[in-house]
Amino acid sequence: MHSIQDVEMCVRENSFVELYRALGDKKRQDQIRLGNENKRHCKFLIEDENACDKLPASAEEHAGRICPNNPYADHEKNALIELAYEEKEIVSIAYNLAYLADIRMLPADIDPVELHILKTVQLTLAEINKERMESESGGRQI
């Protein structure tokens, strides 16, 4: 069984909870570190006071991403967002196809790949709407 301290731990920073509360405030973070000199401190957070949410350039290929060690981050959701950015051309096609379908203006000669993208988007949006309606109704089926 894990304690709340285990859940709120960062492998790179022993003062994570205190420093995360001071995210963006370099002076406050430096004060916290001075009070905890004998602890391990994250080099990225020392370099950039917002590193937990956006790694600095020194993190190389991970620069600009949420730190993978940030226990407060929703890594699954962030991975989907990153994938969407990487595949923005497909996402753009998907939104355009969904819009054309909504206004009943899909071309008769739609490409099979585009049709598959459209169906995937429609199913995903239907599932999102269903979940939203269930959560708004307190879980009652509508």
MARVEX-329594 format. One line per 8 residues: number of its first residue (from 1); for each residue z, x, y of C-alpha. Coordinates in Angstrom, 2 decimals. Each point is the difference from the previous one (the first is absolute). Layout:
NUM> Z/X/Y; ...
This chain:
1> 0.00/0.00/0.00; -1.00/1.33/3.42; 2.07/-0.14/3.15; -1.49/-0.85/3.40; 0.24/3.71/0.86; -2.31/0.79/-2.93; -2.55/-2.53/1.21; 0.15/1.36/3.55
9> -0.43/3.64/-1.04; -2.82/2.28/1.01; -0.53/3.09/-2.14; -0.92/2.04/3.09; 2.76/-1.13/2.36; 3.73/-0.32/-0.76; 0.67/-1.85/3.30; -2.87/-2.43/-0.50
17> 1.82/-3.26/0.83; 1.39/1.31/3.30; -3.25/1.72/0.98; -2.15/-3.01/-0.89; 2.12/-2.14/2.34; -0.86/2.53/2.71; -3.73/0.10/-0.81; -1.94/0.90/3.14
25> 3.09/1.42/1.76; -0.26/3.79/-0.36; 3.21/0.70/1.95; 2.06/-2.36/-2.15; -1.51/1.44/-3.19; 0.85/3.54/1.13; 3.61/-1.10/0.68; 0.24/-1.47/-3.51
33> -1.34/3.23/-1.52; 2.52/2.08/1.98; 2.79/-2.09/-1.52; -1.45/0.59/-3.46; -1.02/3.65/0.12; 0.80/0.67/-3.65; -2.28/-2.76/-1.26; -3.69/0.11/-0.97
41> -2.30/-1.13/2.83; -3.65/-1.05/-0.20; -2.36/2.44/1.71; -2.40/-2.84/0.86; 2.72/-2.04/1.69; 1.12/3.08/1.93; -3.59/0.49/1.16; -0.68/-3.66/0.85
49> 2.75/-2.56/0.67; -2.20/-2.75/-1.53; -1.02/1.86/-3.18; 1.54/-2.56/-2.38; -2.56/-2.55/1.16; -2.85/2.38/0.91; -0.10/3.51/-1.41; -1.04/2.78/2.44
57> -3.13/2.14/-0.26; 1.93/2.70/-1.88; 0.18/-2.40/-2.97; -3.72/0.77/-0.40; -1.80/-2.65/-2.12; 3.01/-2.35/0.39; -0.01/0.23/3.81; 0.17/-3.38/1.71
65> 1.28/-1.78/-3.11; 3.45/-1.40/-0.65; 2.13/2.61/-1.73; -0.05/-0.62/-3.76; 3.74/0.82/-0.05; 0.88/-2.75/2.51; 2.13/-2.41/-2.07; -0.39/-2.76/2.61
73> -3.80/-0.05/-0.17; -1.97/-2.57/-1.96; -2.18/2.58/-1.73; -2.00/-2.55/-2.01; -0.97/-1.91/3.15; -0.75/3.23/1.88; -2.21/1.23/-2.82; -2.04/-3.21/0.26
81> -0.34/0.47/3.77; -1.12/3.60/-0.46; -2.52/-1.10/-2.63; -1.32/-2.63/2.39; -0.54/2.66/2.67; -1.72/2.28/-2.49; -2.23/-2.85/-1.15; -0.48/-1.63/3.40
89> -3.73/-0.52/-0.60; 0.71/-2.14/-3.08; 2.81/-1.81/1.83; -2.38/-0.75/2.87; -2.62/-1.36/-2.43; 2.69/-2.11/-1.69; 1.16/-1.56/3.26; -3.58/-0.69/1.10
97> -0.81/-1.64/-3.34; 3.18/-2.10/0.13; -0.90/-1.13/3.52; -3.57/-0.88/-1.00; 1.34/-1.94/-2.99; 2.44/-1.89/2.24; -2.79/-1.10/2.33; -2.34/-0.65/-2.96
105> -2.56/2.56/1.14; -0.14/2.32/-3.02; -3.52/1.25/-0.69; -1.64/-1.49/-3.08; -0.86/3.46/-1.29; 3.53/1.42/0.15; 0.37/3.26/-1.90; 2.07/-0.28/-3.25
113> 2.36/2.74/1.21; 0.52/-1.83/3.29; 0.59/-3.23/-1.90; 2.67/1.75/-2.09; 1.63/1.34/3.20; -0.06/-3.50/1.50; 1.57/-1.61/-3.08; 2.72/2.67/-0.08
121> 0.79/-0.58/3.68; 0.06/-3.78/-0.43; 2.36/0.23/-2.99; 2.25/2.45/1.81; 0.15/-2.16/3.14; 0.72/-3.10/-2.10; 2.89/1.82/-1.72; 1.38/1.21/3.36
129> -0.18/-3.53/1.41; 1.69/-1.43/-3.08; 2.84/2.55/0.24; 0.38/-0.68/3.73; 0.17/-3.76/-0.54; 2.56/0.42/-2.80; 2.19/2.27/2.13; -0.21/-2.38/2.99
137> 0.96/-2.94/-2.20; 2.97/1.83/-1.47; -1.71/0.54/-3.34; -0.75/-3.68/-0.57; -3.43/-0.71/-1.44; -2.28/-1.81/2.40
